[in-house]
Amino acid sequence: MTAISIRLEDKDKQALDEMCAEMGMSVSTFFTIYAKRALRERRIPFEINAPLDPFYSESNRKALQASEAELHQGKVITKSLEELEALADA
């Protein structure tokens, strides 16, 4: 195996780390996939998407998991329209 160093702006590296984490992979895995596919298909670019859908944000996933746990415990969950709107704005 060979190590490769790549220079990126700090903000780009952080964004890439976050995107890869959302896809369940490391940045190293991202570049390995990119290289193997480019070599196999003999073309650039190719597309891997990580849509920025707020529904899948970490905070929303945690809120959904907490609500699901309460539901399985038999707790009734009620919210007023104002409370729901406040959650949507958070």
C-alpha positions as CSV (number, residue, x, y, z in Angstrom):
1,M,0.0,0.0,0.0
2,T,1.1,3.6,-0.7
3,A,0.2,6.6,1.4
4,I,-0.8,9.8,-0.5
5,S,-0.9,13.3,0.9
6,I,-3.5,15.7,-0.4
7,R,-3.7,19.4,0.5
8,L,-7.2,20.8,1.1
9,E,-8.5,24.0,2.6
10,D,-9.4,23.4,6.3
11,K,-13.1,24.1,5.6
12,D,-13.2,21.7,2.6
13,K,-11.5,19.0,4.7
14,Q,-14.1,19.4,7.5
15,A,-17.0,19.4,5.0
16,L,-15.6,16.3,3.4
17,D,-15.2,14.6,6.8
18,E,-18.8,15.4,7.6
19,M,-20.1,14.2,4.2
20,C,-18.2,10.9,4.4
21,A,-19.4,10.3,7.9
22,E,-23.0,10.8,6.7
23,M,-22.3,8.1,4.1
24,G,-20.7,5.8,6.7
25,M,-17.1,6.0,5.4
26,S,-13.8,7.6,6.1
27,V,-12.1,10.2,3.8
28,S,-9.5,7.5,3.0
29,T,-12.3,5.1,1.9
30,F,-13.8,8.0,-0.2
31,F,-10.5,8.5,-2.1
32,T,-10.0,4.7,-2.5
33,I,-13.5,4.3,-4.0
34,Y,-12.9,7.3,-6.3
35,A,-9.5,6.0,-7.6
36,K,-10.8,2.4,-8.2
37,R,-13.9,3.6,-10.0
38,A,-11.9,6.1,-12.1
39,L,-9.4,3.4,-13.1
40,R,-12.2,0.9,-13.8
41,E,-14.3,3.2,-15.9
42,R,-11.4,5.2,-17.3
43,R,-13.3,8.5,-16.8
44,I,-13.7,11.4,-14.5
45,P,-15.9,12.6,-12.9
46,F,-18.4,10.2,-11.3
47,E,-21.1,11.0,-8.8
48,I,-21.6,10.0,-5.2
49,N,-24.3,12.0,-3.5
50,A,-25.0,12.9,0.1
51,P,-28.1,15.1,-0.1
52,L,-28.3,17.8,2.5
53,D,-31.7,16.8,3.7
54,P,-32.3,18.2,7.2
55,F,-34.6,15.3,8.0
56,Y,-31.5,13.1,8.2
57,S,-29.5,15.5,10.5
58,E,-28.1,14.1,13.7
59,S,-30.3,16.2,15.9
60,N,-33.5,15.1,14.1
61,R,-32.4,11.4,14.2
62,K,-31.9,11.7,17.9
63,A,-35.3,13.3,18.4
64,L,-37.0,10.6,16.3
65,Q,-35.3,7.9,18.2
66,A,-36.4,9.4,21.5
67,S,-40.0,9.7,20.3
68,E,-39.9,6.1,19.1
69,A,-38.7,4.9,22.5
70,E,-41.5,6.8,24.2
71,L,-44.0,5.3,21.8
72,H,-42.7,1.8,22.5
73,Q,-43.0,2.5,26.3
74,G,-46.7,3.3,25.8
75,K,-46.3,7.0,26.4
76,V,-48.7,9.3,24.6
77,I,-46.9,12.1,22.8
78,T,-48.9,15.3,22.2
79,K,-47.7,18.6,20.9
80,S,-49.5,21.9,20.2
81,L,-49.2,23.5,16.8
82,E,-47.0,26.1,18.4
83,E,-44.7,23.4,19.8
84,L,-44.5,21.7,16.4
85,E,-43.6,24.9,14.7
86,A,-40.9,25.7,17.3
87,L,-39.4,22.2,16.6
88,A,-39.4,22.9,12.9
89,D,-37.6,26.2,13.4
90,A,-34.9,24.6,15.7
